[in-house]
Amino acid sequence: MAADTFQRSCDHWSDDARAEMEAFYELARIDYRYLAETYDWADAFGRLLARDEPLRLADIACGSGKFPEALLSYAGLEQLDGLKVHYDLLDPSDFSVREAKQVLRPPFEAGAEYCCTLQDWDCDAGAYDIAWATHALYCVPAEELPTGLEKMVRCLKPDGLGFVAQGLRDGHYVGFYDVFREALQDGQGTPYSDGAQVEAALRRLGVSVRSRQLNYTTVVSAGREELLESYLQRCAFDDSVSLEKMLSTEPLATYLASCYQQGSHEYHFEQRIGLTLFAHSDARLILRDR
Ligand SMILES: C[S@@+](CC[C@H](N)C(=O)[O-])C[C@H]1O[C@@H](n2cnc3c(N)ncnc32)[C@H](O)[C@@H]1O
């Protein structure tokens, strides 16, 4: 049987899979711009700036650093005089840690590196002003979310802020993989966890939680078959299945047909993302919508 979800994720977050990753981000880079523009991050960092020391931030499952890259481009952080953020990176892939580190520039300063899973993180309790995980925890199995998220809660200062952005089950990222497993893996293998499972696990940990949903559409021309194929392969971390096979194997064929728009000859993938803020008290859920 093919390797399970987490192992395939690790195989694809590697130097060997760089070309596939870059093709994926031709379509998915925008995911992070939406996150950077949904909240007023400059206002949030501005308020945290009142603290008289460099801020400490943990980027959990940092991937290739598309979220800090988007914040540096779109969040207006450059207006904040004196902002300095010690930016720690955690990811089981050393490729990801290297990639994310290269993106960082002021006010973000590369800090500690943890090459491990969130579940295995020996975190510094009460050390962080901010901990976030953006499109990051899909490969943490649902039953391990409590262990992982407890680390994210524990690492926060009493007045720290946590943030998780993760696809919901009825949106493309998570829903596609459910249908993919059904069609091509006999329903076997670990499903991606989704934003609702993250929110539920955080609530069970007893922290203050506020969540909202972000919806948008990823559009790809049906004429760009290679891009479409590598995007979908990356969504499932499986490059052994061709586009042709996906388009002809049920129930995936029906799902993909439902995304196809005849008039424009495009595929429209509907994204539904759960955005969850958490903190030790309601008063610290300080992110304002933009
Ligand atoms: C889509 S990327 C995250 C994107 C990133 N937030 C960004 O800003 O570009 C997902 C990352 O999760 C990592 N990952 C997978 N399982 C993990 C786990 N259990 N704990 C921590 N990271 C994990 C992968 O190695 C990969 O680098």
The ligand as an SDF file (V2000), in Angstrom:
LIG
                    3D

 27 29  0  0  0  0  0  0  0  0999 V2000
    1.2550   23.9790    3.3060 C   0  0  0  0  0  0  0  0  0  0  0  0
    2.6750   23.9880    4.2910 S   0  0  0  0  0  0  0  0  0  0  0  0
    2.3670   25.3200    5.3810 C   0  0  0  0  0  0  0  0  0  0  0  0
    2.4040   26.6420    4.6830 C   0  0  0  0  0  0  0  0  0  0  0  0
    2.9920   27.7640    5.4990 C   0  0  0  0  0  0  0  0  0  0  0  0
    2.1820   28.0940    6.6530 N   0  0  0  0  0  0  0  0  0  0  0  0
    3.3250   28.9870    4.6880 C   0  0  0  0  0  0  0  0  0  0  0  0
    3.1760   30.1120    5.2250 O   0  0  0  0  0  0  0  0  0  0  0  0
    3.8090   28.8290    3.5560 O   0  0  0  0  0  0  0  0  0  0  0  0
    2.4660   22.5870    5.3570 C   0  0  0  0  0  0  0  0  0  0  0  0
    3.7020   22.2220    6.1780 C   0  0  0  0  0  0  0  0  0  0  0  0
    3.2290   21.4000    7.2640 O   0  0  0  0  0  0  0  0  0  0  0  0
    4.3010   20.5650    7.6200 C   0  0  0  0  0  0  0  0  0  0  0  0
    3.7700   19.5020    8.4950 N   0  0  0  0  0  0  0  0  0  0  0  0
    3.1760   18.3510    8.1320 C   0  0  0  0  0  0  0  0  0  0  0  0
    2.8260   17.6600    9.2380 N   0  0  0  0  0  0  0  0  0  0  0  0
    3.2120   18.3910   10.3090 C   0  0  0  0  0  0  0  0  0  0  0  0
    3.1340   18.1910   11.7240 C   0  0  0  0  0  0  0  0  0  0  0  0
    2.5800   17.1120   12.2420 N   0  0  0  0  0  0  0  0  0  0  0  0
    3.6390   19.1470   12.5360 N   0  0  0  0  0  0  0  0  0  0  0  0
    4.1910   20.2590   12.0090 C   0  0  0  0  0  0  0  0  0  0  0  0
    4.2910   20.4940   10.6840 N   0  0  0  0  0  0  0  0  0  0  0  0
    3.8010   19.5730    9.8440 C   0  0  0  0  0  0  0  0  0  0  0  0
    4.8580   20.1190    6.2770 C   0  0  0  0  0  0  0  0  0  0  0  0
    6.1700   19.5930    6.3890 O   0  0  0  0  0  0  0  0  0  0  0  0
    4.7760   21.4210    5.4730 C   0  0  0  0  0  0  0  0  0  0  0  0
    6.0140   22.0920    5.4870 O   0  0  0  0  0  0  0  0  0  0  0  0
  1  2  1  0
  2  3  1  0
  2 10  1  0
  3  4  1  0
  4  5  1  0
  5  6  1  0
  5  7  1  0
  7  8  2  0
  7  9  1  0
 10 11  1  0
 11 12  1  0
 11 26  1  0
 12 13  1  0
 13 14  1  0
 13 24  1  0
 14 15  1  0
 14 23  1  0
 15 16  2  0
 16 17  1  0
 17 18  1  0
 17 23  2  0
 18 19  1  0
 18 20  2  0
 20 21  1  0
 21 22  2  0
 22 23  1  0
 24 25  1  0
 24 26  1  0
 26 27  1  0
M  CHG  2   2   1   9  -1
M  END
$$$$
